[in-house]
Amino acid sequence: MSWLWTTAEMVAVMDGRPSGQTLPEGITGISIDSRSISPGEAFFAIKGDRVDGHDFATTAVANGAALMVVSEAKLPALGRLTVPMIVVEDVLVALGKLAVAARARSHAQIVAVTGSVGKTTTKEILRSVLSPSGKVHAAVASFNNHWGVPLTLARMPADTAYGVFEIGMNHADEIRPLVKMVRPHVAVITTIAAAHLGHFKNLDEIAAAKAEIFEGLEPGGVALLNRDIKQYGYLERMAQEAGVETVLTFGQHAKADFQLADFEGTADGSTIWAVLGSETVEVQIGAPGRHIAENAIACLGVVALFGGNLEAARAALADIRPVKGRGERHRLGIGEGHLTLIDESYNANPASMRAAIALLAASEPELTGRRIAVLGDMLEMGEFSPRVHEELAGPLLAAGIEHVWLAGAEMAALRDALPDSVQVEYRPATAELVDHVVRSVIPGDVLMVKSSLGLGFGKIVAALIDNYPALPDREPKL
């Protein structure tokens, strides 16, 4: 049996002690979710901000947990359970120790990705383009915080060839401890934008927080930066001050080391011309948007830096698809025709809003259909919130979007900024907008649904999918 970890290793690394039944020889995986745990896995009873994993111990056992990692303080409350347990002082701290051990035993080449926009999409592209070159381990979903990063590390098999890690933050000093666990060979910063602006004074402060990623780079490691953004020079200086000897770049800039020389986009994908070293190559990308193309260039750069199969990586880009909640498209039957739903409901900030509006602009309605922007509040904007919501009027008007449906207290600012030529529907709460969206769509419409996660715009997506049958995807126009 190939174990992810032997239990002897876990006890030693985590400074734990066995309790309950005799420990199994090893575990096949790690879970912190009692609902989705698989037989043979260890359940780590992490205490989070909202729930305590110890409260779900019985469910974890019922679903086949091979053992549980629990805290000493909670042990008396678990006395009825006979499952094997490793008892530690603090479960999250113990997971961090296992993460550090996973990194120490690994011979993988490691890349870490941060940035205000595009982290998860870039991580998924990296998974795709590195896979032809060797075994890839990458986080599921957006596991990029103080528990997601150590969980992803602790899950990394010893024989991994390439490790891909996403590291997020909404305050300063959050990336620093995580990247020191990951210890990447390449650190990618996708872009700097006004995400979490309410926690920072300006974009330079956001850039400084993202630049913490340089502090964990392995000796001889590479910082790969977006050459097109205003904060490039600042980030380059921060990298050098952190002792990074090699700073390389990607983007459309003529001096970029990995250059997006040209771009032709459609609603379903794009064709790009990439300058990689001395070679210019044509590349097909299966997901739409210039922002996707820019991040794809960065990913090809990582493959080149790792000495991977660049030709196979380029071919893999044709098969990538938008991530759920981040541009995923649905064709839904309505009447005798269909509508197109672009699901951007996972999160939102000013930069990603503009990218999503551009995706909508590139999508052609059919028959008498309309382009409709269904938008909700961008959260964590602080004192800048009224201004950044108002400023979305410009991109919407430039894109020719004539139908805008809004929800959320902050979106009142955009409602008031749009001229009478735009047909605006506004509701204070998401729940009030759901029914309007479902009742008001017609055949041929293209809807783009986007907001910060806290607005719950996933309910709008779900309601549309529940009310209108899914149709097969057409072949991408590449």
C-alpha positions in Angstrom: 0.0 0.0 0.0 1.2 3.5 -0.9 0.6 5.7 2.0 0.5 9.5 1.9 1.9 9.4 5.4 2.6 6.6 7.8 1.1 7.2 11.2 4.5 6.8 12.8 5.7 9.8 10.7 2.6 11.8 11.7 3.1 11.2 15.4 6.7 12.2 15.3 6.3 15.2 13.0 3.3 16.7 14.8 4.6 16.0 18.4 1.4 14.0 18.9 0.4 11.0 21.0 -1.8 8.0 20.0 -5.1 7.6 21.7 -8.1 5.3 21.4 -7.8 2.2 19.1 -4.4 1.1 17.6 -3.4 3.5 14.9 -3.4 2.1 11.3 -0.1 1.8 9.5 -0.8 4.8 7.4 -3.3 7.2 5.7 -4.2 7.7 2.1 -5.2 11.3 2.4 -6.1 14.3 4.7 -9.5 15.9 5.1 -10.9 18.8 7.2 -14.4 18.3 5.9 -16.4 15.5 7.6 -18.9 15.4 4.8 -16.4 14.6 2.0 -13.9 12.5 3.8 -13.0 9.2 2.1 -12.2 5.9 3.8 -8.6 5.6 4.7 -8.1 9.4 5.2 -7.2 11.3 8.4 -9.7 13.8 9.7 -8.0 17.0 11.1 -10.5 18.6 13.5 -9.5 22.2 12.8 -11.3 24.9 14.8 -12.2 27.7 12.3 -13.7 31.1 12.6 -17.3 29.7 12.3 -17.2 26.0 13.1 -15.1 23.6 15.1 -14.1 20.3 13.4 -14.4 18.5 16.7 -18.1 19.0 16.6 -18.3 16.9 13.4 -16.1 14.0 14.7 -19.0 11.5 14.7 -19.8 12.3 11.1 -16.2 11.9 10.0 -16.0 8.5 11.7 -19.3 7.4 10.1 -17.9 8.4 6.7 -14.9 6.2 7.0 -12.1 8.3 8.7 -9.2 6.0 9.3 -8.0 8.2 12.2 -8.6 11.6 13.7 -6.2 14.4 14.7 -7.7 16.2 17.7 -6.7 18.7 20.3 -5.9 17.7 23.9 -8.4 20.1 25.3 -11.3 18.6 23.3 -10.4 14.9 24.0 -12.7 14.5 27.0 -15.7 15.4 24.9 -14.8 12.7 22.4 -14.6 9.9 24.9 -17.4 7.9 23.3 -15.5 7.6 20.0 -13.3 4.5 19.6 -11.7 5.6 16.4 -7.8 5.8 16.4 -6.7 9.3 17.3 -3.5 11.4 17.3 -3.8 14.0 20.1 -2.0 17.3 19.7 -2.0 20.6 21.5 -3.4 22.6 18.5 -4.7 20.9 15.3 -3.9 23.7 12.9 -0.4 24.0 14.3 0.0 20.3 13.9 -1.2 20.5 10.3 1.4 23.2 9.7 4.2 20.9 11.1 3.1 18.2 8.7 3.1 20.7 5.9 6.7 21.7 6.6 7.7 18.0 6.7 6.0 17.4 3.4 8.0 20.3 1.8 11.2 19.0 3.4 10.9 15.5 2.0 9.9 16.7 -1.5 12.1 16.9 -4.6 9.4 18.7 -6.6 9.9 21.9 -8.4 7.6 24.4 -6.7 5.8 27.4 -8.0 3.7 29.8 -5.9 1.2 32.2 -7.3 -0.2 35.4 -5.8 -1.8 38.5 -7.2 -5.0 40.6 -6.9 -6.7 38.8 -9.7 -6.2 35.5 -11.5 -4.6 33.3 -8.8 -6.9 30.4 -9.0 -7.2 30.5 -12.8 -3.4 30.7 -13.1 -3.0 27.8 -10.7 -5.4 25.7 -12.8 -3.6 26.6 -16.0 -0.3 25.6 -14.4 -1.8 22.3 -13.4 -2.7 21.7 -17.1 0.5 22.8 -18.8 2.8 21.1 -16.3 1.0 17.7 -16.4 2.6 16.5 -19.6 6.0 16.9 -18.0 5.4 15.0 -14.7 3.1 14.4 -11.7 1.5 17.7 -10.6 0.1 18.4 -7.1 -2.0 21.5 -6.8 -4.7 22.8 -4.4 -8.3 22.1 -4.9 -10.6 25.1 -5.1 -9.1 28.3 -3.7 -7.2 26.8 -0.8 -4.9 29.8 -0.4 -5.2 31.0 3.2 -3.8 30.1 6.7 -5.3 26.6 6.6 -5.6 26.0 2.8 -1.9 26.4 2.1 -0.7 24.0 4.9 -3.4 21.5 4.0 -2.4 21.5 0.4 1.3 21.1 1.4 0.5 18.2 3.8 -1.4 16.5 1.0 1.5 16.6 -1.4 2.7 13.1 -2.2 6.4 12.4 -1.9 6.8 11.6 -5.6 5.4 14.9 -6.8 7.3 16.3 -9.7 5.7 19.8 -9.7 3.9 21.5 -6.9 1.6 24.4 -7.6 0.5 26.7 -4.7 -1.9 29.6 -4.6 -1.2 32.1 -1.8 -3.8 34.8 -1.0 -4.2 37.6 1.5 -6.4 40.5 2.5 -4.1 42.0 5.1 -0.3 42.6 5.3 1.8 39.8 7.0 -0.4 37.0 5.7 1.6 35.8 2.8 4.9 35.8 4.6 4.4 32.8 6.9 2.7 30.8 4.2 5.4 31.2 1.5 8.0 30.3 4.1 6.3 26.9 4.3 6.0 26.5 0.5 9.5 27.6 -0.3 8.9 28.0 -4.0 11.5 27.9 -6.8 9.4 30.4 -8.8 7.1 33.1 -7.4 4.5 34.5 -9.8 2.6 37.8 -9.2 -0.2 38.0 -11.7 -1.2 41.6 -11.1 -1.8 44.3 -8.6 -5.3 45.8 -8.4 -7.8 47.3 -6.0 -8.8 44.1 -4.2 -9.2 44.4 -0.4 -8.6 48.1 -0.8 -10.4 48.8 2.4 -7.5 47.3 4.3 -4.9 49.3 2.5 -4.2 53.0 1.8 -3.3 52.5 -1.8 -2.1 50.1 -4.5 1.5 50.3 -3.4 0.6 48.9 0.0 -1.2 46.1 -1.7 2.0 45.5 -3.8 4.1 45.5 -0.7 1.9 42.8 0.8 2.1 40.7 -2.3 5.8 41.2 -2.4 6.1 39.2 0.8 6.1 36.1 -1.5 9.7 36.9 -2.4 10.8 36.2 1.2 10.1 32.5 0.8 11.9 31.9 -2.5 14.5 29.2 -2.4 18.1 30.3 -3.0 18.5 30.8 -6.8 14.8 31.1 -7.2 13.0 33.3 -9.8 10.5 36.1 -9.4 8.2 36.2 -12.4 6.4 39.5 -12.6 3.8 41.2 -14.8 5.7 43.7 -16.9 2.6 45.6 -17.9 1.4 46.9 -14.5 2.3 50.2 -12.9 3.7 48.6 -9.9 6.3 46.5 -11.8 9.2 48.7 -10.9 8.2 48.7 -7.3 7.9 44.9 -7.2 11.2 44.5 -8.9 12.9 46.6 -6.2 11.1 44.7 -3.5 12.4 41.4 -5.0 15.9 42.7 -5.2 15.8 43.9 -1.6 14.6 40.4 -0.6 17.7 39.0 -2.1 16.1 37.6 -5.3 18.9 37.5 -8.0 16.7 36.6 -11.0 13.6 38.7 -11.9 11.9 37.8 -15.1 8.8 39.2 -16.7 5.7 38.3 -18.7 3.1 40.5 -20.6 2.6 42.6 -23.7 5.6 44.9 -22.9 8.3 44.8 -25.6 10.9 44.0 -22.9 8.9 41.1 -21.3 10.9 37.9 -21.2 7.8 35.9 -22.0 5.8 38.1 -24.3 2.2 38.2 -25.5 3.0 39.6 -28.9 -0.6 39.5 -30.3 -4.0 38.4 -29.3 -7.2 37.5 -31.1 -10.2 36.8 -28.9 -13.6 35.2 -29.4 -16.4 34.5 -26.9 -15.1 30.9 -26.5 -11.3 31.2 -26.5 -8.4 33.0 -28.1 -5.4 32.7 -30.4 -2.2 34.3 -29.2 1.3 34.7 -30.5 3.8 34.1 -27.8 7.5 35.1 -27.9 9.3 32.5 -25.8 13.1 33.1 -26.0 14.0 33.4 -29.6 10.9 31.7 -30.9 7.4 33.2 -31.7 4.7 30.6 -31.6 0.9 30.5 -32.3 -1.1 29.2 -29.3 -4.8 28.3 -29.0 -6.4 28.9 -25.6 -9.7 27.2 -24.8 -10.9 29.9 -22.4 -11.8 33.5 -23.4 -10.3 36.8 -22.3 -7.1 38.7 -22.7 -6.5 38.4 -18.9 -6.5 34.6 -19.4 -4.0 34.9 -22.2 -1.7 37.0 -20.1 -1.7 34.5 -17.3 -1.2 31.7 -19.8 2.0 33.4 -21.0 3.2 33.4 -17.4 2.4 29.7 -17.1 4.4 28.9 -20.2 7.2 30.9 -18.7 7.1 28.6 -15.6 7.2 25.5 -17.8 10.3 26.9 -19.6 12.0 27.8 -16.3 11.3 24.2 -15.0 12.7 22.7 -18.2 9.3 21.1 -18.9 7.9 20.0 -22.3 7.0 23.4 -23.7 5.4 22.0 -26.9 3.0 19.8 -24.9 2.3 22.7 -22.6 1.2 24.9 -25.5 -1.0 22.1 -26.8 -2.6 21.7 -23.3 -3.8 25.3 -23.4 -6.3 24.5 -26.1 -8.1 22.2 -23.6 -8.4 24.6 -20.6 -11.8 25.8 -19.6 -12.9 28.6 -17.3 -13.0 27.7 -13.6 -16.4 27.5 -11.9 -17.5 30.9 -10.8 -14.7 32.5 -12.8 -16.0 32.7 -16.3 -17.7 29.3 -16.7 -20.3 29.3 -19.5 -23.6 27.6 -19.6 -26.0 27.3 -22.6 -29.5 27.1 -21.2 -32.6 26.2 -23.1 -35.4 28.8 -23.1 -38.4 28.7 -25.4 -37.3 27.6 -28.8 -33.8 28.9 -28.3 -31.2 29.3 -25.7 -29.5 31.9 -23.5 -25.8 32.1 -22.5 -24.9 32.4 -18.8 -21.3 33.6 -17.9 -20.8 32.6 -14.3 -18.4 35.1 -12.7 -20.1 34.9 -9.3 -17.1 33.7 -7.2 -15.6 37.1 -6.4 -15.1 40.7 -7.7 -12.9 43.7 -7.5 -12.5 46.6 -9.9 -9.9 44.8 -12.1 -11.8 41.6 -12.4 -15.1 43.5 -13.0 -13.5 45.2 -16.0 -12.2 41.8 -17.3 -15.6 40.3 -17.0 -17.3 43.2 -18.7 -14.8 42.7 -21.6 -15.9 39.0 -21.8 -19.5 40.1 -22.0 -18.7 42.6 -24.7 -17.0 39.9 -26.8 -20.1 37.7 -26.6 -22.7 38.0 -29.3 -26.4 37.7 -28.4 -28.6 35.9 -30.9 -31.9 36.9 -32.4 -33.3 39.7 -30.3 -31.2 38.8 -27.3 -29.3 41.3 -25.1 -26.0 41.6 -23.4 -26.9 41.9 -19.7 -24.5 42.7 -16.9 -25.8 41.3 -13.6 -23.6 42.9 -11.0 -23.3 42.9 -7.2 -21.2 44.7 -4.6 -17.4 44.6 -4.6 -16.7 44.1 -0.9 -13.7 45.2 1.2 -13.3 48.5 -0.7 -13.6 50.6 2.5 -13.7 54.4 2.0 -13.0 53.9 -1.8 -16.3 51.9 -2.3 -18.5 54.7 -3.7 -15.9 55.7 -6.2 -14.9 52.3 -7.5 -18.5 51.3 -8.0 -19.3 54.5 -9.8 -16.3 54.0 -12.1 -17.7 50.8 -13.5 -20.0 53.0 -15.5 -17.2 53.9 -17.9 -16.3 50.3 -18.9 -20.0 49.4 -19.3 -20.7 52.3 -21.6 -17.5 51.7 -23.6 -18.5 48.1 -24.1 -22.0 49.1 -25.2 -23.8 47.3 -22.4 -27.3 48.6 -22.4 -28.9 46.4 -19.8 -27.5 46.4 -16.2 -29.2 44.6 -13.4 -27.8 45.4 -9.9 -28.1 44.3 -6.3 -26.4 45.4 -3.1 -26.1 48.6 -1.1 -22.8 49.6 -2.8 -24.2 49.1 -6.3 -26.5 52.1 -5.7 -23.5 54.2 -6.6 -23.3 52.6 -10.0 -27.1 52.8 -10.5 -26.8 56.6 -10.0 -23.8 57.0 -12.3 -25.4 55.3 -15.3 -27.2 57.5 -17.9 -30.8 57.0 -19.0 -29.6 55.3 -22.1 -28.9 52.2 -20.0 -31.8 50.2 -18.8 -31.0 49.6 -15.1 -32.8 47.3 -12.7 -31.7 47.7 -9.1 -32.6 45.7 -6.0 -31.1 46.3 -2.5 -30.7 42.6 -1.8 -29.6 39.6 -3.9 -32.7 37.6 -3.1 -34.9 40.4 -4.6 -32.9 40.3 -7.8 -33.1 36.5 -8.3 -36.8 36.4 -9.3 -36.4 39.4 -11.6 -33.5 37.7 -13.5 -35.3 34.4 -13.9 -38.5 36.0 -15.1 -36.9 38.6 -17.4 -34.5 36.6 -19.6 -35.4 35.9 -23.2 -34.0 33.7 -25.9 -30.7 34.9 -27.3 -29.6 36.8 -24.1 -26.1 36.7 -22.8 -25.9 37.3 -19.1 -22.7 37.9 -17.1 -23.2 37.4 -13.3 -20.5 38.9 -11.1 -20.2 40.0 -7.5 -18.1 39.5 -4.4 -18.7 36.1 -2.9 -20.5 37.6 0.2 -23.3 38.8 -2.0 -24.4 35.3 -2.8 -24.8 35.8 -6.5 -24.3 32.0 -6.9 -28.0 31.9 -6.0 -28.8 33.8 -9.3 -26.7 31.3 -11.3 -28.3 28.3 -9.5 -31.8 29.7 -10.1 -31.2 30.1 -13.8 -29.7 26.6 -14.1 -32.7 25.2 -12.1 -35.3 26.9 -14.3 -33.8 26.4 -17.7 -32.3 23.1 -19.0 -28.6 22.9 -19.8 -27.8 22.4 -23.4 -24.6 20.8 -24.9 -21.7 23.1 -25.4 -20.9 24.0 -29.0 -17.5 23.4 -30.3 -15.2 26.3 -29.3 -14.6 28.9 -32.1 -10.8 28.8 -32.0 
